[in-house]
Amino acid sequence: MLNFIVKRLIQIPVVMLVLSLMIVGLTQLLTPEQRAAPYIRSEQQAARLEQIIEQRGLRDPFPVQYSRWLGSTVKGDLGYSKASNQDVVTTIKERLPRTIELTIVTAIPILLLSIWLGTLSALHKDKFIDQLLRVLVVLGYSLPSFVVGILLLAVFYAYLGWLPGSGQLNVINTFALGDIKTYTGLLTVDAALNGRWDIAWDALQHMILPALTLVIVLSANIIKVMRNNMLEALTSDYVRTARAKGLSPNVVNRKHARRNALLSIVTLGGFLIIGLLGGSLITETIFAFPGVGQWVVQAAIGVDLAAVLGFAMLTAVIVVLVSTVVDILYGVIDPRVRFD
Amino acid sequence: MKKVAALATLLTLTSALAAAPKDTLVYQMSSDIPTMDPGVTYDTASGAVVENIYETLLTYSGASLTKLEPLLATKWTISNGGKTYTFDLRKGVKFHSGNAMTCADAEYTFERNLVTNSAESGNWFLAESLLGTGANAADDKTITWARIDKAVECNNAGQLVFTLPSVDPAFLAKLAFPGQSVVDQKHAAGLGEWNGKEATWKDWVGKDLTNSKLSQNPSGTGAYKLVRKDANTVLATAFDSYWGKKPALKNVIFQKVSEIAARQQAFLRGDADIIDGGGRAVDTEQVKGKPGVLWVDNLPNTSATAFFMNENIKNAGLLGSGKLDGRGIPATFFKDANVRRAFSYSFNYDQYIRDVQKGAGKQRTMLLPESFPGYDAKVSTYTYDKAKAEAFFKRAYGGQLWKNGFTLTTNYRAGSEPSQKAMEILKANVEALNPKFRVNIQAKQWSEMLKDSKDGKEAMTIMGWAPDYADPDNFMYTFYSSNGYYNPRLNWKDSQIDKWLDQARATVNTAERNRLYSLVGKKAYEQAPYILVPAGVGYTFVSANLVGVSASNYNPMISFANTGTFWKELSKK
């Protein structure tokens, strides 16, 4: 097992290297002027375009530009992000914990709800509850996250006024942030550990609408897969055998059918986590949630190459780590799978 | 059901706390704040914070663009034929760090701006005044430490003295720019910024200060001091030791909210006092007339936009056949004034105002905002006139143009809807005059357009200018001089106009300058180097609870354009 994990961890720099070569290579398709444009903020500054290109070595040959990037990356410097107006490493350090927090708040309900509803749907195949859930799944599939987000904002924030609209905290609470000692980087947890339950509650409230948006949009696929897996499991030989042995339907459904149906959900759950940790781009943007997703959207729009590269590196690490955890979980759920 | 009701009540109670508190100004913006270092502040978003955390020597008086009043200076005298400016500095002023402001801080500030003068900054126009060139020492080897040191000094009486190589009537207005705010030398040097010494100045030439240590940890003399800046928020609070009147609002919060719908909802719910709007059409529809909204209209617009007609197109790709045979144009197509006049008569100004500016626009006589000194409303303007356009097209190139026709390719900045619409209006009207006239419109990325237009590779395009300082030279020289910033995009030269513009630069006599600018405007009308795009009428909207926002005290040169005032001038009911 340890051997397996170490092997996976070794993959990280390799994946990062290949990715960076690809991305830096792709950026060469843009002209030096296009790559310098993010540094220009007004017509007046355009007169200095050539100076900016020269200063930043944007006309240097690809190997020179790449080795310059690699050299500073090895030293832990991923460059300066125009989209966040700070260096990439600081930006990731600042924003990733917020996205992790949103991921936790989002992924747990998605997984629990999807497994429960998928199972329910399969157990009541073609009955009213199944039909209803199937309609909801189609709806969840069809609605883009920005539509769901704006709708939720309009109803729960603008119309009912039940929940806060955007940001991470109410404006006045943002002043209190400086007094909160950081232990985990997760605001709700840190605030609670500091005894600031008001801040923790406020931060949690601010995550409800973005999380709800993601739950509505991302649950559909997992519910559908869970339903199909359960239906398949319920008609399999081992379930029939279990029933024939006289086991109660509850035990058969939960211990035999659902356990096997969960296997592909683990993989899907892995993808879900990767997606959420990689930044829920649109949702974070709509709700002005200051995570990595919001940052990378701004970076992409503004041709902020340092940020795009930094984000790609972060994603590579997340993908390798999460897929390692998924493989380990596979082994736990299904003893036939072993890591040699 | 009871549980749902209880949850709803709880949520309602807690979210009631969300409304912007009475002592706090909440502004939701669409862009971010690139820097808080005055040495590189050049965009309005950064300026809106910097101008409130830091202070300049002088500032605009109320809504006036011509009258300047003391801020960190108490008075100034001009001597040596307009080449020496001596400032008395305010006593008892403290920086946020606790350090007392001295003349050495002011000297350090301007020397730092001249030394760095990075491509990202607006210090080129300070350098033009004080060194006679907009370049820094890396680009112009004649710039030495001795020249920089001599340009700005403190005399024995503790006064700040600027020595200019030649007269610059715009110099005082330039000092009102937020990028020329006085910084705290001890604090800056302590953070690792330039120490102000000759021995190290060369290390800082051209250095981009956008993310400087001072930007992250500013210390100014302004009425507000920075509390914290994070990914989406800038927090400032009133500075207790401020030398001036204590501001009414204790806190100011800038929140970045990219989505216009989210900003509008926050504004209408009272969670934000001010938001960035979505343009006149959107704001009129979504915000104007709603309860709790103060709408202020007919504000000055200080930008100028025009169609550029290039007289020396250095891009064979745009010329088609390169001849006047109906399938292209020669590189000098716009050199014939009749062509330029014909195009000027072909643009439907009223239609543009009606369709694009929703009726809130007006034609200008020159490429200078009407609120600026030097603007002459009596100069003639072009109108949409088919008959005159046809007559000038028939006169062009001895009648060859009308007989053979042309194919012109124009470019506009991709994503700019007003530019696209303007091009479409012009195209439709020109093509309607003669079936042999063809205008092809293409969208182009801004980065490419910046480069190509600078290299004279655009045949016709639309570009604008926003002022750095409230002096007519900033527009008139930029647009109309053959040495002006925009000339490479136009390649138009009129020796008489050049002479007038140089004369206007060399005198501080306002009446004389106004006369000269009027002459430039009249000659430019005749020569028609540009088609003047009507200027939109300015407007803003804020929460009706906010006091201090009105057309009478709105100054378009203040970077916080949502109110046209400094934060310290605002309060809440």
Contacts between the chains, C-beta under 8 A, distances in Angstrom:
chain1	res1	chain2	res2	distance
A	31	B	447	7.3
A	31	B	448	7.2
A	31	B	451	7.8
A	33	B	447	4.9
A	33	B	448	6.4
A	33	B	450	6.7
A	33	B	451	4.3
A	34	B	445	6.8
A	34	B	447	4.3
A	34	B	448	7.0
A	36	B	447	7.2
A	37	B	445	8.0
A	37	B	446	6.3
A	37	B	447	3.5
A	37	B	450	7.0
A	39	B	119	7.6
A	39	B	120	6.2
A	40	B	447	7.9
A	40	B	450	6.7
A	41	B	34	6.8
A	41	B	42	6.1
A	41	B	43	4.2
A	41	B	120	7.5
A	42	B	42	6.4
A	42	B	43	6.3
A	42	B	466	7.0
A	43	B	463	6.5
A	43	B	464	6.9
A	43	B	465	6.1
A	43	B	466	7.5
A	44	B	42	7.4
A	44	B	122	6.8
A	44	B	465	7.9
A	44	B	468	6.6
A	44	B	485	7.3
A	45	B	42	6.6
A	45	B	119	6.8
A	45	B	120	6.6
A	46	B	450	4.4
A	46	B	454	6.5
A	47	B	124	7.8
A	47	B	454	7.4
A	47	B	485	6.2
A	48	B	119	3.4
A	48	B	120	7.6
A	48	B	124	7.9
A	49	B	450	5.9
A	49	B	451	6.4
A	49	B	454	7.0
A	51	B	119	4.3
A	51	B	139	7.1
A	51	B	206	7.5
A	52	B	119	4.9
A	52	B	120	7.4
A	55	B	119	6.9
A	55	B	206	6.9
A	55	B	208	7.5
A	80	B	211	6.0
A	82	B	34	7.5
A	83	B	32	7.7
A	84	B	32	7.7
A	84	B	231	6.5
A	85	B	32	6.1
A	85	B	33	6.9
A	85	B	34	5.3
A	85	B	35	6.9
A	85	B	210	7.1
A	85	B	211	6.6
A	86	B	211	6.4
A	86	B	216	8.0
A	87	B	211	7.3
A	91	B	231	7.5
A	94	B	230	6.7
A	94	B	231	5.9
A	95	B	231	5.8
A	150	B	259	7.8
A	150	B	261	5.5
A	153	B	261	7.0
A	153	B	262	6.1
A	153	B	265	6.2
A	154	B	261	7.9
A	154	B	265	7.1
A	157	B	265	6.0
A	157	B	269	7.3
A	158	B	265	4.1
A	158	B	268	7.2
A	158	B	269	6.4
A	160	B	8	7.9
A	160	B	12	8.0
A	161	B	12	6.4
A	161	B	15	5.9
A	161	B	16	7.8
A	161	B	269	6.8
A	162	B	8	6.0
A	162	B	11	4.2
A	162	B	12	5.8
A	162	B	15	6.3
A	163	B	11	5.9
A	163	B	15	6.2
A	164	B	15	5.7
A	164	B	18	5.4
A	165	B	18	8.0
A	165	B	262	5.9
A	165	B	265	5.8
A	165	B	266	5.5
A	165	B	269	7.5
A	165	B	271	6.7
A	166	B	28	7.9
A	166	B	255	7.6
A	166	B	257	5.1
A	166	B	259	7.6
A	166	B	262	4.8
A	166	B	266	6.5
A	167	B	232	6.5
A	167	B	233	7.5
A	167	B	255	5.9
A	167	B	257	7.3
A	168	B	232	7.5
A	170	B	17	6.0
A	170	B	18	5.0
A	171	B	18	7.6
A	171	B	20	6.3
A	171	B	21	7.7
A	171	B	24	6.6
A	171	B	26	5.1
A	171	B	253	4.9
A	171	B	255	6.9
A	171	B	271	7.4
A	172	B	17	7.5
A	172	B	21	5.6
A	172	B	24	6.5
A	172	B	251	7.8
A	174	B	228	8.0
A	174	B	233	5.5
A	174	B	235	6.0
A	174	B	253	6.6
A	175	B	227	6.5
A	175	B	235	6.0
A	175	B	237	7.7
A	175	B	251	6.9
A	177	B	228	6.9
A	177	B	230	7.6
A	178	B	227	6.9
A	178	B	228	5.7
A	201	B	14	7.0
A	202	B	14	7.4
A	205	B	11	7.2
A	205	B	14	6.4
A	205	B	15	7.3
A	285	B	258	5.4
A	285	B	259	6.5
A	286	B	259	5.1
A	286	B	261	8.0
A	286	B	262	6.3
A	287	B	262	7.1
A	288	B	232	5.9
A	288	B	255	6.9
A	288	B	256	6.5
A	288	B	257	4.2
A	288	B	258	6.6
A	288	B	259	7.1
A	288	B	262	6.4
A	290	B	230	7.0
A	290	B	231	3.8
A	290	B	232	4.3
A	290	B	233	7.9
A	294	B	231	7.8
A	294	B	232	7.6
A	294	B	258	7.4
A	295	B	231	7.1
A	297	B	258	7.8
A	298	B	32	7.6
A	298	B	258	7.4
A	303	B	447	7.9
